[in-house]
């Protein structure tokens, strides 16, 4: 399993122009592996005052984490 962090790596490895907000939360076949695009951790922590819908506080208390179901 390969987990990409953020928009650039997700788009590069999947060879797509679709952004991370639409790619994340799903698993993609990538050769003989599974690739799972995620938001970059900095994105989750940078907006502590204004989280995205569905975000929950991180255990460190410094930001928010998007809780999404992973569909394989």
ABEGO torsion letter per residue (X at the ends): XBBBBEAAAAAAAAGBABBAAAABGBBBBBEABBBBBBBBAAAAAAAAABBBBGBBBBAAGAEBBBBBBBBX
